[in-house]
Amino acid sequence: VLQEYKPEACLSFWEPSFASMLNILNCPTKLVTICSQGQIYRDPDGRQQSQGLLMRGLHQLCVGNKGTLVPLSVLPMAGAIPQIVQVPPRQPTEDFFVAYTTAPQVLSPMKKKLAGHRVLLFVKERRLTYYTRKYKRYPHVQVMAASPLFSDYLSRSRGLIASPSRGVVTQALALGKPIYLFCPRGHLEQEYNLRFYLRNFKGVACPRTRRYRRFLHVSKKKELQSPEWAGQMLTLQEWEASLDQLDLNDQAARLLEWLGQTEDRMRGVLLPLLQGGDGGVEDETLPEAPASLEGVAVGEARPEDAEGAAFADVSDAGTTEAAAAQGTEGETDDDEDDED
């Protein structure tokens, strides 16, 4: 296609090899890459991760030296487009939780820690039989195949239990739902997402176990401190007990305001890039963001940035499953210790 038609521009969604292909063929085609991973490279909190060997390699494969990276961002960010999610209508809350992740084994603590509370666990259809059998001894967990009905259940639920995948978590935040996050070990993209959501959104919590304290640089005697952190480190039981005290409606409204700008931002940022302009990706100045939804606006430096954070370059941040792909018939409940 490149050799025969010599297209002026190529729109890519974080696909490895396109940048290399354009360079090898010495093709004048302009590459524009739009993806949620782009937020890691633009956000100061993702600075150390984005400079790791794996992330630099992925950037070279997916964007290259000549390409332009356009982030899909959850919060206002210069040169970015709002994260694309479908937010269902809000409905009256019913007495159940929904759970979803591409690696359901990380959610195993809810087998015992949420006994007595109904949980709808959504898994991929090809894994339905396996996880139905795995949760057979825990009647409070109902295993269901992932489907478009998930959004409807999420809208009616008390909250979401998940890994920090960008789409489903942003969807829940826009609905004003509290969220409890379990992060797969060594998954670069989801480790960044965990830190990002805890920094910027109330109602988000994660375990207070050693692995999470080390990752977030929090000692056993301390908690995540406001205003640097909007979220909390809690046990599942503490999180469930705190839900009635939360009011997340204003936060959800501010997020929906940003998410509703998708079409305008595509016209203002993406189309000029594809038509030969710069799209204002580097120079754009946004209106003042609304106090980062109880945190600090994305793109604003924080005092503790200088301290850095420990991130292990051991996963493929280009997918949402690669680092956590241990969901085999022989998997164990190694993540049971994610709950004290």
N, C-alpha and C positions, 0 to 999 in steps of 0.2 A: 504494500500500500504506500509506504513512504517513498519508495523508488519510483513508482509509477505516477502517483498523484501529487507528490510533493506538497502535502498540506501545509498551510501557513501556521496552524496551531494544533496542539494536541492537549486535550483535557484528560488528566489521569487522576485516579482515585487511589494514590499510594500503591501503585503497582510496580514491583521491582522489575528492573531490566529496561524500561522504556528510555530512561536517561542514557544508559549505556548504549542502547541501540541507536539513538540519535547521534551520539558522539562517534560511534564506530562508522556510521554511514556518512558522517560529516554533513548531516542534514540541517538545513536552516530552520526547520520547524521549531516553533516556540513551544516549550513544555510548561504547562501550568498544572500543578499538583494540588488538589484540594482534599483535605483529610482531617480527621480529629487528632491524629498524631501531631499535626502541625502546631497545636497548642503547646506541646511540650517544648518545642524549640523556641517559641515566642515568649513564653511565660518565664519570668526570672526564677520562679520556684523550680522550674524544670531544667535550669541551667546546667547543673552538674550531670544530670541524666543525659541531656542532649549532647554533652561533650564526651560521653563514654564511647569506647571503640565500636560497640554494636550500633548505637544510635547514629554515629557519624557514618558508619557503613551503610545503614539503611537510607540515610539522607542522600548519600552518593548514588545508590541504586535507584531510588524513587524520584529524586529531584535533580541531582547532578549539579555541576557548577553553573550551568546555563539556565536551568529551570527556575521557576518561581513557585514558592510554597504558600498556599493560602490556607490558614487554619480554619477548622470548624470549632468554634469556641463556645463554651457554656456561659461565659460572662463577656461583657463588652471588651473588645480588644482591637487595637488599630490594625487595619488590613485584614480583618477576619470576617467570616460569615457565621451567623448563629448555628449552633448544633442543630442538625435536622432531625427532629423527632415528631411523632404524631401524638398530640396530647388529647385524650378523650374528654368528653364532658364530665364535669364533677358530679358525683352521685352521693346519696346519703351513705355514711360509713356503717359497715356491718362488722360483726365480731369474728374476723379472721385475718390472717396475714397471708401475703403472697411471697413466694421465694423463687428466685431464678438466678442461674449462672450457667456459663458454658462448661463449668467444672463442678458438678453437684457435690463431689466429695468434700469440698471445702465447707459446705453447710452442715456437715454431720453433727456439730454440737447441738443443733436445734432438736435432735432426736430426743434428748433427755432434758435439755435446759428450757424447752418450751412446752413440756408435757402439760396437758390441760388447756392449751390454746390451739385452736384449729389453724393449720398451716396448709396452703395449697402450693405444692412444689411443682414447678413447670420444668420439664426436661425435654430434650430433643426426642422426637418420636422413635428413633432407632434405639434409644436407651430406655424407653418407657418400661419394658418388661423387666429389665435388670433392676431399675430403681424401685419399681413396685414391689419386687421381691425383697429388696434391701430394706425397705421401710415397712414391711409387713408387720413387724412386732411393735410398731409405733402408730397406733390408730389415729392419733391427732394429726398426722401428716398424710395428706391425700396427694398422690403423685398423678400429675396430668401431663398430657402432651402439649408442648408449646404450640400456640395457635393465635390467630387474631383476637380470640376471646380474652387473652391475657390482659389487654388494656382495660377491658370492662371490669375484670376482677380487681385489677390494681386500683381503679377509680373507686371501688366500693370497699376496699380493704382498710384495715387499721394502719398498715405500714408495709414496707418492703424489706425483705432480708435477701441480700445478694452479694455478689462480688462487684468490685467497682468498675463495671462496664459502663461506658459513657451513655449509651442510648437509654437503657432502662432506668438508670439512676436519675438522669436528667428528666425523664418522663415523670418519675415519682415526685421529684422536687417541684415540678411545674403544677402538680396536683395538690401540693401542700402535704405530702405524706412523709412521715418520719422514716428513716432508713438505717438499717444495721448492716455493716459491711464486713465481710470476710475476704481477705486478699490472698490469692494464690501465691505460694512462695516463689520469689524470683521472677515474677512477671513484671517487666519494666513499665509497660504502659499502665497496668492496673495499680502498681505501686505509686506511680505519679498521680493517678486519679484519686486514690485513697487520700493522699496528702492534700490534694486540691480540694476535694469535697469537705474534708474536715476543717480546712482553713476558712472556707468561704460560706458554709451553709449551716444554719441551726438545724437541729433535729437529726443530724447525722452522727452515728456512733460506731465505734469498733471495739474489739476486745481489749482488755487491759493487760494481756499476757506479756511475757518477756519479749517475744518476737516483735510485737507491735511497739512496745516501749522503746526497744533498741532502734527500730526503724524511725520512730518519731522523735527520738532523743528525749525521752521523758523518763525520769527516775521513778522508782516504785512508790515513793512518798509524795510525788507531785502529780498534778493533773495537767491537761492541756489548758493553757492560760489564755483568757480573753484579754485584749481584742485580737491577738495574733491567731487564735483558733476559735472558730465558731462552734465546732463540733465537740464531742466528748469521747472519752474512753470509759466504757461501761460494760458490765456483764449483760448477757441477754435479759436476765431477770430484772436488773436495774433499768435497762432501756424500756422494757415493756411497762414497768411500773411508772415511768416518767411521762408516758405518752399523753395522759390527760392534762398535763400541765403545759403542753406545747401549743403555741399559736403560730402557725407557719403561713398564714394567709397572705400577709404583706410580702413576705419573702417570695412566695409563689407568684404573686402579681408582678413583682419587679422582674422575675425571671421570664415570665410570659411576655412582658413588654419587649425584652431583647429577642426572644425566640420568634416573635411576630414580625421581626424586621428582615426575615430571610430573603424575600423577593427583592426588597429595596437594596439590600446589601449585595445581592448577586448582580443587580444592574449597575450598582456603583463601583463594585470592586472587581468582580469576576469578568464581566463583559468587556470592560476596557482592556484588561490584560489579554483576552483572546483576540481583541481587535487591534492589538499592537501598542497600546498604551501601558503605563505602569500600574494603573489601578489604584494608585495611592497606597500600596501595600506597606511601603516603608515610612511614608511621610504623614499619613493620615492622623489627624488629631480628633479624637472623639469628644463629645460632650462629657462633662464630669459624670462618672458612673455613680450610682446610688449606694455609696458606702459599702460596696462589694457584697451586698446582701449580708450585712453583719460582719464582714471581714475587711480585707484590703483589696482594692480593685486590681484585677489582673493586669499585669504590666507595671505595677508599682513596686519598687524595691522594698524589701523588708530588712530591718536591722540584723536579723539572724541569718540572712542569706550568706554572710561572710563565713559563718561556721560550717556551711556545707552540710551534706547528708550522705549517709552510706547507701549506695545503690549497687546491687550486684548485676553485672552484665551477663546474665545467664539465660535470658529468654528472648524470644523473637517478638519484639514489640510491634511488628507489622501485622500481627493477628491477634484475635481476642482469645485464642485457645492455646497457642503453642506451648507456653511455659507450664500450663496447668494440665497438659494432656496426659493425665495418669488415670483417666476414668476407664479402666479396664476391669475385666471380670475379677482380677486378682487384687484390686485396690484395697487399701486398708483405711482405717479411720485415724490416720496420723494427725489430722487436724482437730481431734477431740480436745487437745490441749489448748485450742484457741479460746476456750472459755474457762476462767477460774471458777 
